[in-house]
Amino acid sequence: MSKSLLDALPGIVAAGKRQANQILEQLESNQRVTLQTRELVIPSKDVSQGDLFRSDGNKADIGNPNRLIYGDNLLAMAALLAGDGETASLRGSVDLIYIDPPFDSKADYRTKIAVPGATIEQRPTVIEQFAYSDTWSDGTASYLAMITPRLVLMRELLSDSGSIYVHLDWHVGHYVKMVLDELFGRKSFVDEIIWAYGSPSGGRAAGAKLVKMHETLLHYAKDYSCRKSNKLHLPYSDKYIEDWFKWTDEDGRRYRKRMRDKGQWERQYLDESKGIPASTVWSDIKQVYADPRAYKSNQTKHSEIVGYDTQKPERLLARIIEHSTDPEDVVADFFVGSGTTAAAAEKLDRRWIVSDLGKPAVMITRKRLIDQDARPFLYQAIGDYQVEQARSTLGRRFRVGDLAQVVLKLYGALPLSPEENASGSLGRLPNARTLVLADSPSRLTTVSTLRRAQQYRDSLMGGFDKVVVLGWNFSAGIGQDIAALNDPHLEVLVIPPDLLDRLKKKSSLDKLAGEVRFSSLQYLQAHVAERKTSGDGEELHVVLDNYVLLSPDAINLDEKNREALQQVANDDPLALIEYWAVDPDYDGAIFRSVWQDYRENTENDSDPLRVVKKAVLRVPPADGPRRVCVRAVDVFGFESEVVVEGVEATR
């Protein structure tokens, strides 16, 4: 007879603690996880009145920027705990953590993407699918195995006065409370808050069963005795005011009478009253319904709705943040979803760190923060993400050459002999004079890699007719480099970023080989049309020319949606751009975007399904030629860049 979940819980918690402790032990080693900065976002969205490049103190003094992180939150937290040469460890430095992890095994995480003339329904990426299947593969037991090590790391991040709020419902809430009691201690339990988010109406009120109308927030402190706790007051209702503040003075100010000692009365004025002390039942905050049609309507375009299914209202997060933090405290959310935690923290002058594994989540969050003109923030990803996944899949002592052998086999190539193949990265296709180079996940595939591949093609074993380079991570402007080489006997393909997750799930490489597709690289074309002096600064005109999508076969679509996507890619390729940004002085290391446009930004045009094709930037003057970088993200989250060198000024 199999164990009940209650019997299995101690083993699940013990295993989660061991996993977390292994991560903590590696923080000082050479194998510690790092974060890679993909973009320093200095919010300045395109509007019809012209560019809004900001040089005021708020935007110019970047200081310690907030962070939006893409990737597995377990790895993100490990990187934050480890720190690096530029950023200190955040161990014991986070004042509030709010998480809203998935708690419904039947949830549908498909994404609907509106493009001109069609709506494309994308299934979750394979990375997201595997993360989700890991979470629910064995029901609630798997969920608890997922959440336990993450909660351990969250406790390590919390300051001594910090708090954590875990947002759940009836599916798993009672089990997670037992885990929290074990990890934080029962004496650290502060409150169970009931969020009663609405009243029965319409379809929800139909039928005889009781209608589900609430979710639960479990509030724990790192140390109950020194936790931050600011008293909250809620506004009086109109009826309460009418019933109690019945009197007005000669100036028209409302007040109520309160009995004092010895039978005397005193006045409590309404305009001096803080309101009703908040309780543990919050019934005054309603749900946010993610209806894309409503979001695109004129009536709601300025609301907080962003079209994300599990979006939470900003008032909910604002109440939590105000209750448990002070201005400039650090707030974190490792399942950020639609970005509500970051948006609320930003408005309340708190610093924030948020992450998510889903590309739609980080894309929506970035746009949302730009839209509200946030302070500068970093968009980061897990450094050497594939290496970390390889260590998880193949063991901490894996050799890159071993992984190259796996990639070659999946591509259908036979490895060359050790005499010709010291690194283990070279193979050949059977029955063809085609050489294959599988690059390392621990470095970028650059133009130097391509030239080395050409040399191998021409010199090894008497020469080959063609060389195929398989890469994980590519340098900025690699598409331009490929075009400049103009070599029809060179092909560059992308190794599926979820390959290592697939390896975890498949016992046989032969079974996996038929499913893995190596895709062509997406490619952006843009140019600087003009650079001229303008007043005491300069004006740059940057134009998008074309976008070549990553092969549709690499995107998780059914045949009908793939055909619709191919039609748009053929007819209107720039309509596939979700977001683009410009760095007018790219240093080759960090992309600093000082101008952004994105779909649904209708303050510069009336088309919510397309970005503008021309950026006009007004920037401070610079001596000598500029190096301009243009970065674009398509509707599926794939990034591409163009670097324009030597842009000279005209008068």
C-alpha positions as CSV (number, residue, x, y, z in Angstrom):
1,M,0.0,0.0,0.0
2,S,1.4,3.4,-1.0
3,K,2.1,6.0,1.6
4,S,-0.5,8.7,2.3
5,L,0.6,12.2,1.6
6,L,0.7,12.9,5.3
7,D,3.1,9.9,5.8
8,A,5.2,11.0,2.9
9,L,5.5,14.7,3.9
10,P,8.5,14.3,6.3
11,G,10.5,12.6,3.6
12,I,9.5,15.3,1.0
13,V,10.6,18.1,3.4
14,A,13.9,16.3,4.3
15,A,14.7,15.8,0.6
16,G,13.9,19.5,-0.1
17,K,16.2,20.6,2.7
18,R,19.0,18.5,1.3
19,Q,18.6,19.9,-2.2
20,A,18.6,23.5,-0.8
21,N,21.7,22.7,1.4
22,Q,23.6,21.4,-1.6
23,I,22.9,24.7,-3.4
24,L,24.0,26.7,-0.3
25,E,27.2,24.6,-0.1
26,Q,28.1,25.6,-3.7
27,L,27.8,29.3,-3.1
28,E,31.5,29.8,-2.5
29,S,32.7,27.3,-5.1
30,N,33.7,27.9,-8.7
31,Q,30.5,26.3,-9.8
32,R,28.3,28.9,-8.3
33,V,25.4,30.2,-10.4
34,T,25.7,33.7,-11.8
35,L,23.3,36.2,-13.4
36,Q,23.9,37.6,-16.9
37,T,22.7,41.2,-17.6
38,R,20.9,41.3,-20.9
39,E,19.6,44.8,-20.7
40,L,19.8,47.9,-18.5
41,V,16.3,49.4,-19.1
42,I,16.1,53.2,-18.7
43,P,12.4,53.5,-19.3
44,S,11.6,56.0,-22.0
45,K,8.8,54.7,-24.2
46,D,8.1,56.2,-27.7
47,V,5.2,58.7,-27.8
48,S,3.7,60.8,-30.5
49,Q,5.2,64.0,-29.1
50,G,8.7,62.7,-29.7
51,D,11.4,60.9,-27.8
52,L,11.4,61.2,-24.0
53,F,15.1,60.5,-23.3
54,R,15.5,61.5,-19.7
55,S,18.6,63.1,-18.4
56,D,17.2,64.2,-15.0
57,G,18.6,63.0,-11.8
58,N,16.1,60.2,-11.3
59,K,17.1,58.4,-14.5
60,A,20.7,59.5,-14.8
61,D,21.7,58.3,-11.3
62,I,21.2,54.6,-11.8
63,G,22.8,53.5,-8.5
64,N,21.6,50.1,-7.4
65,P,19.0,49.2,-10.1
66,N,16.0,46.8,-9.5
67,R,16.1,43.4,-11.2
68,L,13.8,41.4,-13.5
69,I,15.2,37.9,-13.9
70,Y,14.3,35.3,-16.5
71,G,14.8,31.7,-15.6
72,D,14.3,29.0,-13.0
73,N,13.8,30.7,-9.7
74,L,15.8,28.1,-7.9
75,L,18.8,29.1,-9.9
76,A,17.9,32.8,-9.6
77,M,17.9,32.6,-5.9
78,A,21.2,30.7,-5.8
79,A,22.8,33.5,-7.9
80,L,21.3,36.2,-5.6
81,L,22.7,34.3,-2.5
82,A,26.1,33.8,-4.1
83,G,26.6,37.3,-5.4
84,D,29.4,38.0,-7.8
85,G,32.4,40.4,-8.4
86,E,30.1,43.3,-9.0
87,T,27.1,42.6,-6.7
88,A,27.3,41.4,-3.0
89,S,25.3,38.4,-1.8
90,L,21.7,39.3,-0.9
91,R,21.7,36.7,2.0
92,G,19.7,38.3,4.8
93,S,19.0,41.4,2.8
94,V,15.4,41.0,1.5
95,D,12.7,42.6,3.6
96,L,9.6,41.0,2.0
97,I,8.9,38.1,-0.2
98,Y,5.5,37.5,-1.8
99,I,4.9,34.5,-4.0
100,D,1.9,33.4,-5.9
101,P,3.0,29.9,-7.1
102,P,0.8,27.9,-9.4
103,F,-1.7,25.9,-7.2
104,D,-4.1,24.3,-9.7
105,S,-2.9,21.2,-11.5
106,K,-5.6,21.7,-14.2
107,A,-4.6,25.2,-15.1
108,D,-4.2,26.0,-18.8
109,Y,-1.0,27.9,-19.5
110,R,-1.4,28.3,-23.3
111,T,-0.7,31.8,-24.6
112,K,-2.9,33.5,-27.2
113,I,-1.0,35.9,-29.4
114,A,-2.9,38.4,-31.5
115,V,-1.2,39.3,-34.8
116,P,-2.6,41.1,-37.8
117,G,-5.3,38.9,-39.3
118,A,-4.9,36.0,-36.9
119,T,-4.7,34.8,-33.3
120,I,-2.0,32.3,-32.7
121,E,-2.3,29.9,-29.8
122,Q,1.1,28.8,-28.4
123,R,1.5,26.0,-26.1
124,P,4.0,26.5,-23.2
125,T,7.6,26.2,-24.2
126,V,9.1,22.8,-23.5
127,I,11.1,24.4,-20.6
128,E,7.8,25.6,-19.1
129,Q,6.1,22.3,-19.8
130,F,8.8,20.3,-18.1
131,A,8.8,22.7,-15.1
132,Y,5.1,22.3,-14.9
133,S,5.1,18.6,-15.3
134,D,7.8,18.3,-12.6
135,T,5.5,20.3,-10.4
136,W,2.5,18.1,-10.9
137,S,3.8,14.7,-12.1
138,D,2.9,13.0,-8.9
139,G,0.2,15.4,-7.8
140,T,0.5,17.4,-4.6
141,A,3.6,15.4,-3.5
142,S,5.5,16.7,-6.5
143,Y,4.2,20.2,-5.8
144,L,5.6,20.1,-2.3
145,A,8.9,18.7,-3.6
146,M,9.1,21.7,-5.9
147,I,8.2,24.4,-3.3
148,T,10.2,23.1,-0.3
149,P,13.8,23.8,-1.5
150,R,12.7,27.2,-2.8
151,L,11.1,28.1,0.5
152,V,14.4,27.2,2.2
153,L,16.3,29.6,-0.1
154,M,13.8,32.3,0.4
155,R,14.3,32.1,4.2
156,E,18.0,32.5,3.6
157,L,17.4,35.7,1.6
158,L,15.1,37.3,4.2
159,S,16.4,39.8,6.6
160,D,15.9,39.2,10.4
161,S,12.9,41.7,10.3
162,G,11.6,40.3,7.0
163,S,8.3,38.5,6.2
164,I,7.1,36.1,3.5
165,Y,3.5,35.9,2.2
166,V,2.6,32.7,0.3
167,H,-0.6,33.0,-1.8
168,L,-2.5,29.8,-2.1
169,D,-6.0,28.3,-2.4
170,W,-7.7,25.1,-1.2
171,H,-5.7,22.8,-3.6
172,V,-2.5,22.8,-1.6
173,G,-2.7,25.5,1.1
174,H,-3.1,23.2,4.1
175,Y,-0.1,21.1,3.1
176,V,2.1,24.1,2.4
177,K,1.3,25.5,5.8
178,M,2.7,22.3,7.3
179,V,5.9,22.8,5.3
180,L,6.1,26.5,6.4
181,D,5.7,25.5,10.0
182,E,8.6,23.1,9.6
183,L,10.9,25.5,7.8
184,F,10.1,28.8,9.6
185,G,8.8,27.4,12.9
186,R,5.3,27.5,14.2
187,K,6.1,30.5,16.4
188,S,7.0,32.5,13.2
189,F,3.5,32.2,11.9
190,V,1.9,35.7,11.9
191,D,-1.4,35.5,10.1
192,E,-3.7,33.7,7.8
193,I,-5.3,36.3,5.6
194,I,-8.4,35.6,3.6
195,W,-8.7,37.5,0.4
196,A,-12.4,37.4,-0.4
197,Y,-12.2,38.8,-3.9
198,G,-15.8,39.2,-5.1
199,S,-19.4,38.2,-4.8
200,P,-21.3,35.5,-6.8
201,S,-22.7,36.7,-10.1
202,G,-23.3,35.4,-13.6
203,G,-21.9,31.9,-14.4
204,R,-20.2,31.6,-11.0
205,A,-23.5,31.9,-9.2
206,A,-25.2,29.3,-11.3
207,G,-25.8,25.8,-9.9
208,A,-26.5,24.5,-6.4
209,K,-22.9,24.2,-5.0
210,L,-21.2,26.8,-2.9
211,V,-19.3,29.3,-5.0
212,K,-15.6,29.6,-4.4
213,M,-14.9,33.3,-3.6
214,H,-11.6,33.5,-1.7
215,E,-7.9,32.6,-1.6
216,T,-5.5,32.5,1.3
217,L,-2.3,34.3,2.2
218,L,0.0,32.6,4.7
219,H,2.2,35.2,6.5
220,Y,5.4,34.1,8.2
221,A,8.2,36.1,9.7
222,K,11.9,35.3,9.7
223,D,11.9,36.3,13.4
224,Y,8.4,37.0,14.8
225,S,9.8,39.2,17.6
226,C,11.5,41.7,15.3
227,R,9.3,41.6,12.2
228,K,8.3,44.9,10.6
229,S,4.6,45.5,11.0
230,N,2.9,48.8,10.1
231,K,-0.7,49.2,11.2
232,L,-3.2,49.4,8.3
233,H,-6.4,51.4,8.1
234,L,-9.1,51.0,5.5
235,P,-11.4,53.8,4.4
236,Y,-14.8,54.1,6.1
237,S,-17.8,53.0,4.0
238,D,-20.4,55.6,3.0
239,K,-22.9,53.9,5.3
240,Y,-20.5,53.9,8.2
241,I,-19.9,57.6,7.7
242,E,-23.7,58.3,7.6
243,D,-24.3,56.2,10.7
244,W,-21.5,57.5,12.9
245,F,-20.2,60.8,11.6
246,K,-23.6,62.4,11.9
247,W,-22.7,65.9,13.0
248,T,-21.0,68.8,11.3
249,D,-19.5,71.9,12.8
250,E,-19.7,75.5,11.8
251,D,-17.1,74.9,9.1
252,G,-19.0,72.0,7.6
253,R,-16.5,69.3,9.0
254,R,-18.1,66.0,9.8
255,Y,-17.5,64.5,13.2
256,R,-18.7,61.9,15.7
257,K,-19.1,62.2,19.4
258,R,-17.0,60.0,21.7
259,M,-17.5,59.6,25.4
260,R,-14.7,60.7,27.7
261,D,-14.3,60.3,31.4
262,K,-16.8,62.0,33.7
263,G,-19.5,62.0,31.1
264,Q,-17.9,64.5,28.8
265,W,-18.0,64.3,25.0
266,E,-15.2,64.9,22.6
267,R,-15.3,65.3,18.8
268,Q,-13.6,62.9,16.4
269,Y,-13.4,64.6,13.0
270,L,-13.7,62.5,9.9
271,D,-10.9,64.3,8.1
272,E,-8.5,63.5,11.0
273,S,-9.5,59.8,11.2
274,K,-7.3,57.1,9.8
275,G,-10.2,54.7,9.1
276,I,-11.0,51.2,10.2
277,P,-8.1,49.0,11.4
278,A,-7.6,46.3,8.8
279,S,-8.5,42.7,9.8
280,T,-7.4,39.4,8.4
281,V,-10.3,39.3,6.0
282,W,-9.9,41.5,2.9
283,S,-13.1,41.8,1.1
284,D,-12.7,45.3,-0.4
285,I,-10.2,44.2,-3.2
286,K,-11.7,42.7,-6.3
287,Q,-10.2,40.4,-8.8
288,V,-8.6,41.5,-12.1
289,Y,-10.1,39.8,-15.1
290,A,-7.6,39.3,-17.9
291,D,-9.9,39.8,-20.9
292,P,-7.6,40.8,-23.9
293,R,-10.6,42.3,-25.7
294,A,-11.3,44.6,-22.7
295,Y,-7.6,45.4,-22.4
296,K,-7.6,46.7,-26.0
297,S,-10.7,48.8,-25.7
298,N,-10.5,52.5,-25.2
299,Q,-12.5,52.3,-22.0
300,T,-9.8,50.3,-20.2
301,K,-6.6,51.0,-21.9
302,H,-5.3,53.0,-18.9
303,S,-6.3,50.4,-16.3
304,E,-3.8,47.9,-14.8
305,I,-5.2,45.0,-16.9
306,V,-2.4,43.4,-18.9
307,G,-4.1,40.3,-20.3
308,Y,-2.5,37.8,-18.0
309,D,-4.7,35.0,-16.7
310,T,-3.5,34.9,-13.1
311,Q,-3.0,38.7,-12.7
312,K,-3.4,40.0,-9.1
313,P,-4.6,43.5,-8.4
314,E,-2.1,46.1,-7.4
315,R,-4.1,47.1,-4.3
316,L,-3.6,43.6,-2.9
317,L,0.2,43.8,-3.2
318,A,0.2,47.4,-2.1
319,R,-1.5,46.5,1.2
320,I,1.0,43.7,1.8
321,I,4.0,45.9,1.0
322,E,2.8,48.8,3.2
323,H,2.0,46.4,6.1
324,S,5.5,44.7,6.2
325,T,8.0,47.2,4.7
326,D,9.2,50.7,4.8
327,P,10.3,52.9,1.8
328,E,13.5,51.7,0.1
329,D,13.1,48.2,1.6
330,V,13.7,45.3,-0.8
331,V,10.7,43.4,-2.0
332,A,11.0,40.1,-4.0
333,D,8.7,37.8,-6.0
334,F,10.0,34.6,-7.6
335,F,6.7,33.8,-9.5
336,V,6.1,37.3,-10.7
337,G,3.6,36.5,-13.5
338,S,2.1,39.7,-14.7
339,G,4.5,41.9,-12.8
340,T,2.1,43.2,-10.1
341,T,4.6,42.9,-7.3
342,A,7.2,45.0,-9.1
343,A,4.6,47.5,-10.3
344,A,3.2,48.0,-6.8
345,A,6.7,48.1,-5.2
346,E,7.9,50.7,-7.7
347,K,4.9,53.0,-7.0
348,L,5.6,52.7,-3.2
349,D,9.3,53.6,-3.5
350,R,10.5,50.1,-2.6
351,R,13.3,48.3,-4.3
352,W,12.4,45.1,-6.0
353,I,13.8,41.8,-7.4
354,V,11.4,39.6,-9.4
355,S,11.8,36.5,-11.6
356,D,9.8,34.1,-13.6
357,L,10.4,31.0,-15.8
358,G,7.8,32.0,-18.4
359,K,8.8,34.3,-21.3
360,P,5.3,35.9,-21.5
361,A,5.6,36.8,-17.8
362,V,8.9,38.6,-18.1
363,M,7.9,40.3,-21.4
364,I,4.7,41.6,-19.9
365,T,6.5,42.7,-16.7
366,R,9.2,44.7,-18.6
367,K,6.6,46.5,-20.7
368,R,4.4,47.2,-17.7
369,L,7.3,48.8,-15.8
370,I,8.3,50.9,-18.8
371,D,4.7,52.0,-19.2
372,Q,4.6,53.4,-15.7
373,D,8.0,55.1,-16.2
374,A,9.8,53.1,-13.6
375,R,13.3,53.8,-12.3
376,P,16.1,52.0,-14.3
377,F,16.1,48.3,-13.8
378,L,18.2,45.3,-15.0
379,Y,16.8,42.6,-17.2
380,Q,18.9,39.5,-16.3
381,A,19.0,35.8,-17.2
382,I,20.7,32.9,-15.5
383,G,24.4,33.0,-16.6
384,D,25.5,29.8,-18.4
385,Y,21.9,28.5,-18.0
386,Q,22.6,25.4,-20.2
387,V,25.7,24.6,-18.1
388,E,23.7,24.7,-14.9
389,Q,21.0,22.5,-16.5
390,A,23.8,20.1,-17.8
391,R,25.2,19.8,-14.3
392,S,21.7,19.1,-13.0
393,T,21.1,16.5,-15.8
394,L,24.6,14.9,-16.2
395,G,26.1,15.5,-12.8
396,R,28.2,18.3,-11.3
397,R,31.4,16.9,-12.9
398,F,30.1,16.7,-16.4
399,R,32.5,17.3,-19.3
400,V,31.5,19.7,-22.1
401,G,32.9,17.2,-24.6
402,D,30.5,14.6,-23.3
403,L,27.6,17.0,-24.0
404,A,28.9,17.7,-27.5
405,Q,28.8,14.0,-28.2
406,V,25.1,13.9,-27.2
407,V,24.3,16.9,-29.4
408,L,26.1,15.4,-32.4
409,K,24.2,12.1,-32.0
410,L,20.9,13.9,-31.8
411,Y,21.8,15.8,-35.0
412,G,22.6,12.6,-36.7
413,A,26.4,13.1,-36.9
414,L,29.1,10.5,-36.2
415,P,32.0,11.7,-34.0
416,L,35.4,12.1,-35.7
417,S,38.3,10.0,-34.4
418,P,40.1,11.3,-31.3
419,E,43.1,12.1,-33.4
420,E,41.1,14.6,-35.4
421,N,38.7,15.6,-32.6
422,A,40.6,16.3,-29.3
423,S,37.7,18.4,-27.9
424,G,35.0,15.9,-28.9
425,S,33.0,18.6,-30.6
426,L,33.4,17.6,-34.2
427,G,31.4,15.0,-36.2
428,R,30.3,14.3,-39.8
429,L,27.1,13.3,-41.4
430,P,27.0,9.8,-42.7
431,N,27.1,9.4,-46.5
432,A,27.9,13.1,-47.0
433,R,30.9,15.4,-47.0
434,T,29.4,17.6,-44.2
435,L,31.3,18.5,-41.1
436,V,29.4,19.3,-37.9
437,L,30.7,21.4,-35.0
438,A,28.8,21.3,-31.7
439,D,29.8,24.4,-29.7
440,S,30.1,24.6,-25.9
441,P,27.2,25.8,-23.8
442,S,29.8,27.6,-21.6
443,R,30.7,30.2,-24.2
444,L,29.2,32.4,-27.0
445,T,29.2,31.3,-30.6
446,T,30.9,34.2,-32.3
447,V,32.3,35.1,-35.7
448,S,35.6,33.6,-34.5
449,T,33.8,30.3,-34.0
450,L,32.5,30.4,-37.5
451,R,35.9,31.2,-39.0
452,R,37.4,28.3,-37.1
453,A,34.6,26.0,-38.4
454,Q,35.5,27.2,-42.0
455,Q,39.1,26.3,-41.4
456,Y,38.2,22.8,-40.1
457,R,36.0,22.3,-43.1
458,D,38.8,23.2,-45.5
459,S,41.6,21.3,-43.8
460,L,40.4,18.3,-41.8
461,M,40.5,14.8,-43.5
462,G,41.2,16.3,-46.9
463,G,38.4,18.8,-46.7
464,F,34.6,18.8,-46.5
465,D,32.0,20.3,-48.8
466,K,30.0,22.0,-46.0
467,V,30.2,22.7,-42.3
468,V,27.2,23.1,-39.9
469,V,27.8,24.9,-36.6
470,L,25.4,24.1,-33.7
471,G,25.4,26.7,-31.0
472,W,23.6,27.4,-27.7
473,N,24.3,31.1,-27.1
474,F,25.3,33.6,-29.8
475,S,27.1,36.9,-29.7
476,A,25.3,40.2,-30.5
477,G,25.1,40.8,-34.2
478,I,25.9,37.1,-35.2
479,G,23.3,37.4,-37.9
480,Q,25.3,40.3,-39.4
481,D,28.4,38.3,-39.1
482,I,26.9,35.4,-41.0
483,A,25.7,37.7,-43.8
484,A,29.1,39.3,-44.0
485,L,30.9,35.9,-44.4
486,N,28.6,35.2,-47.4
487,D,29.5,31.5,-47.3
488,P,26.9,29.2,-48.9
489,H,28.8,26.2,-47.5
490,L,28.4,27.4,-43.9
491,E,25.2,26.8,-41.9
492,V,24.5,28.0,-38.4
493,L,21.7,26.3,-36.4
494,V,20.4,26.8,-32.8
495,I,20.5,23.9,-30.3
496,P,17.1,23.8,-28.7
497,P,17.4,25.7,-25.4
498,D,15.2,23.1,-23.7
499,L,17.4,20.2,-24.8
500,L,18.8,19.4,-21.4
501,D,15.3,19.4,-19.9
502,R,14.3,16.9,-22.5
503,L,17.3,14.7,-21.6
504,K,16.0,14.6,-18.1
505,K,12.7,13.1,-19.3
506,K,14.0,10.6,-21.9
507,S,15.8,7.3,-21.1
508,S,16.9,6.8,-24.7
509,L,18.6,9.2,-27.0
510,D,17.2,7.3,-29.9
511,K,13.7,8.2,-28.9
512,L,14.6,11.8,-28.4
513,A,16.5,12.1,-31.7
514,G,13.3,12.0,-33.7
515,E,11.8,14.8,-31.7
516,V,14.6,17.4,-31.5
517,R,14.7,20.1,-34.2
518,F,17.7,22.3,-34.8
519,S,16.5,25.7,-36.0
520,S,17.8,28.5,-38.1
521,L,18.8,31.7,-36.3
522,Q,16.4,34.6,-36.1
523,Y,17.8,37.7,-37.8
524,L,17.0,41.4,-37.4
525,Q,17.9,44.0,-40.0
526,A,18.0,47.7,-39.0
527,H,20.0,50.8,-39.9
528,V,20.7,54.3,-38.7
529,A,19.1,56.6,-41.2
530,E,20.4,59.9,-39.8
531,R,22.5,61.4,-37.0
532,K,22.4,65.2,-36.8
533,T,22.9,67.9,-34.3
534,S,19.8,69.3,-32.7
535,G,19.9,72.2,-30.3
536,D,22.4,71.3,-27.6
537,G,22.2,67.5,-28.3
538,E,21.9,65.1,-31.2
539,E,19.0,63.4,-33.0
540,L,19.2,59.8,-34.2
541,H,16.8,58.2,-36.6
542,V,16.9,54.4,-36.4
543,V,14.8,52.3,-38.8
544,L,13.7,48.6,-38.6
545,D,14.1,47.0,-42.0
546,N,13.2,43.3,-41.7
547,Y,12.9,40.4,-39.3
548,V,13.5,36.8,-40.1
549,L,11.8,34.5,-37.5
550,L,13.4,31.6,-35.9
551,S,12.1,28.5,-37.8
552,P,8.4,28.0,-36.9
553,D,9.2,24.3,-36.4
554,A,11.0,25.3,-33.2
555,I,7.9,26.9,-31.7
556,N,5.3,24.8,-29.9
557,L,2.4,25.2,-32.3
558,D,-0.1,22.9,-34.0
559,E,-0.2,22.8,-37.8
560,K,-3.0,25.3,-38.1
561,N,-1.3,27.9,-36.0
562,R,2.1,27.2,-37.7
563,E,0.5,28.0,-41.1
564,A,-1.0,31.2,-39.7
565,L,2.4,32.2,-38.3
566,Q,4.2,31.4,-41.6
567,Q,1.7,33.6,-43.4
568,V,2.4,36.6,-41.2
569,A,6.1,36.0,-41.4
570,N,5.9,36.1,-45.2
571,D,3.5,39.0,-45.5
572,D,4.4,41.3,-42.6
573,P,7.5,40.1,-40.7
574,L,7.9,43.2,-38.6
575,A,4.4,42.6,-37.1
576,L,6.1,39.7,-35.2
577,I,8.2,42.2,-33.2
578,E,6.8,42.5,-29.6
579,Y,9.4,44.9,-28.2
580,W,12.4,46.8,-29.5
581,A,14.9,49.2,-27.9
582,V,17.9,51.2,-28.8
583,D,21.3,51.8,-27.1
584,P,22.9,54.8,-28.9
585,D,26.3,54.2,-27.3
586,Y,26.7,50.4,-27.1
587,D,29.9,49.4,-25.3
588,G,29.7,45.7,-26.3
589,A,29.1,44.6,-22.7
590,I,25.8,45.9,-21.4
591,F,22.9,46.9,-23.6
592,R,21.5,50.2,-22.1
593,S,18.2,50.9,-23.7
594,V,17.2,54.6,-23.6
595,W,14.3,54.3,-26.0
596,Q,11.6,51.6,-26.2
597,D,8.5,50.7,-28.1
598,Y,6.2,47.7,-27.8
599,R,2.9,46.4,-29.0
600,E,-0.1,47.9,-27.2
601,N,1.8,51.2,-26.8
602,T,-0.8,53.3,-28.5
603,E,0.5,56.6,-27.3
604,N,2.6,56.9,-30.5
605,D,0.1,55.4,-33.0
606,S,-3.3,53.7,-33.0
607,D,-2.2,50.2,-33.8
608,P,-1.9,47.9,-30.8
609,L,-0.6,45.0,-32.9
610,R,2.5,46.6,-34.3
611,V,5.5,48.5,-33.1
612,V,6.6,51.7,-34.9
613,K,9.3,51.0,-37.5
614,K,11.3,54.2,-36.8
615,A,12.8,55.5,-33.6
616,V,13.7,59.2,-33.2
617,L,16.1,59.6,-30.2
618,R,17.2,62.9,-28.8
619,V,20.4,62.2,-26.9
620,P,23.4,64.2,-25.5
621,P,26.1,64.9,-28.0
622,A,29.1,62.6,-28.4
623,D,32.5,63.1,-30.0
624,G,33.4,60.8,-32.9
625,P,31.3,58.0,-34.4
626,R,28.6,56.3,-32.5
627,R,28.1,52.5,-32.1
628,V,24.4,52.0,-32.1
629,C,22.8,48.7,-31.0
630,V,19.2,47.7,-31.8
631,R,17.6,44.9,-29.9
632,A,14.3,43.3,-30.7
633,V,12.2,40.6,-29.0
634,D,9.5,38.8,-31.1
635,V,6.1,37.7,-29.9
636,F,7.5,34.4,-28.8
637,G,10.3,35.9,-26.7
638,F,13.2,35.3,-29.0
639,E,15.8,38.0,-29.0
640,S,18.0,39.4,-31.8
641,E,20.3,42.3,-32.2
642,V,21.9,44.5,-34.8
643,V,25.0,46.6,-34.1
644,V,25.6,49.6,-36.4
645,E,29.2,50.7,-36.2
646,G,30.8,54.1,-37.1
647,V,27.7,56.2,-37.2
648,E,28.9,59.7,-38.1
649,A,27.1,63.0,-37.4
650,T,25.8,65.4,-40.1
651,R,24.9,69.0,-39.8
